[in-house]
Amino acid sequence: MSLKIDIRKLGLFNQMAKEGGNTVADHLSQMTGMETEMEITKINFIDVADIKTHVGDQKQIGISIRLLEPPHGHILFLFNGASAKELARGMVGDMGETDPNGSGFTDMERSAIQEIGNIMTSAFIDGWANVLQTTIDIGPPNFTFGPGSGMVDELVGGRETDMSLMFDSRVHALNSDIDVTVYTFPELEELVSLMQQIDV
């Protein structure tokens, strides 16, 4: 299958990144009471090795999902422990036990982070599906703590092609020190096929 795409449809890449990120930001605002916004930082065709360098080796919390329908591939959300705690505190509020200064996570915090992961992943794909005019079923979120580069390698390091399309979007809270970075790794041929079917 060819990866050629009508130049008039290149804007769909931006629409997917914007729609996905804005949907996540809207859901986070509703869940946590924090005003959040999305920023598209990079959309690029890039070697997997370069993606790993870009993500870095710093240990982070990762939430990944597999797309079970075209364009298949994976979505990866990365954020540090402080951001995770702040998000959990915003969601739980006064209803449960949170410890913003603790080194680990309470049961309530872990539960809140897992629920936030569920909402973020499904919201992001809902945004994509709207742009691509389709439905995209997803698998359950997978939670990992470790070097971000290792997570990327596990998700896409085994692809037959070394090249991947990287959507790098950042969701951040305006009044809190929270940053969530979203990396998406769709199967290129399937994504192009979906785009070719859309009238622009």
N, C-alpha and C positions, 0 to 999 in steps of 0.2 A: 504494500500500500504506500502511496506517495504521501510525503509530508508537505507538499505544496498547498498553499492556502490563498484564497482570493485576498489581495491586499486590502480590500474594503472591509474584511472581517477581522483584521488585526486588532481593532478596537475591542473585540470581544474579550481578549486577554485582560485588558484593563477593567472591563465591566465585571468579569468574574472575580478579580481580586477585590474590587471595590464593593461589590454586592456581598461577597462572602464576609469580608471584614466588617462592613457596616451591620450586617445581620448579627454577627457575634457581639459587636459593641452594644447594639440595642438590647440584646438578651442579658448581657452582663449588667447593664445599667438597671434593668428591671429586677434582676436577681439580688444585686448587692446594694442598690441605692447609690452607687457611685457613678458620676457622669464619666462616660468613656467615649473614646473616639478611635477611628482607624486611620492609619497612614500607610500608603503603599510605598515601600522603600525600594523594591527591586523586582522586576520581572525579567528573567534571563534564561537563555539556553546555556547550560553550563555543564562542565564535566563533573561527575560525581565526586572525584577527588578534590576538586576546587570547592564544591559545596561543603565538604567536610572541613576544609580549611576555614571557610567563611563562618561556619557554625562554631568551630573552636572545640577545645577539649575541656572547657570548664564544666563542672558537674551542675546539672540542672534537672528540673522536673520535666519530664516529657510525657505528653499524652498523644498517642498515635491511633489512627484508625485506618482500616483497609476499606476501599471502595469496592463493593460487591457487584457493581454494574458499571458499564462504560461511563467515564473514561478509565475506570479501575485505578490502580495505584494507591498512594497513601497520602494522608495529611498528618503533619506533625506540629503540635503546639509546644513551645519551650518557654519556661519561665523559672526564675530563681526561687529559692525557699521563702525569701522575704515577701515577694509578690504573692506567692501561694497563700501565705499566712494572712496577708492583708485581704485578699479575695475571700478567704474563708471567714474572716472576722466580719466582713461586710455582709456576707450571706447569713451567717448565724446570728449576728447582732447580740442581743442580751438573752437569747433563748438557750444558749449552751456554753460549754466551756471552751475558751480559746486562750492561748498563751502566746502573745506576740513576741515575747523575749525568749521562749523556750527553743532549744536546739532541735527538738523533734516535733512531731505533730500529735495532738490529742486525737482520740477516736472521733470526736465531733469534727475536728478540722479535716481529718482524712476523708470523712464522709462528705463534707461540704466540697472539698476539692474534687472528689470523684463526681459529684453531681454537676459541678461547674464544668468539668471535662465533658460529661455527657451532653450538656447544653451547648457548649462551644462547638463541639465537633458536628453535631446535628444541625446547628444554626448555620455553620459555614457551608456545609454541603447543600442546605436548602437554598442559600444564596446562589451557589453554582448552578443548581438545577433550574432556578428561575431564568438565569441567563441562557442556559443551554436548551431550555424548553423541553425538559425531560424529568424523569425521576431517577434518583440515585440512592440505592439501598446501601447501608454501611454496616460494618461489623461492630462489635463492642469495643469501646475505648480500651487501650492498653497503657497502663501507667508504668513509667520507668524513672529511675533516678540514676544519673551517671553522666559521663561526657556526652555532649550533644553530638559530636562527630561519630561516636560509636552508634548512636541511635540512627543516624543517617545511613551509616554503613549497613546496619542490620536491615533497614527498610529497602534500600535501593542499591546496595553494593553488589548484589548478585545479578543485576540486570544484564541482558545480552549486549546492550549498547551502553557505552560509558557516558552518554549524554542524557541530561534530564532537563525538564522545564522547571525552573524554580520560581515560584511565586513567594516573595518575601514581603509579608505585611506585618505591621506592628499595631497592636491594640493597646492603648494606655489610658489610665484614669487621669483626669485633668487635675484633681486635687489630692491624689495619692501617688506614692512612689511605686506604681505598678506598670510593668511592661510584659506583654505576652507577644511572642513572635511566632508567626504562622508560616510554616514551609509546606508547600504542596508539591507532590511528585506524581502527576497523572501519567498514564501511558500515552505517549505522544501521538501515535497513529490513531488511537481511538478518539482522542480529544479533537484532532483535526477532522476526523470523519464526522463527529457531532457538529462541529462548527460549519462544515460544508453544507449541512442540511438546513442551516438557519438563513432566512432571508434578511438582508440588511439594506 
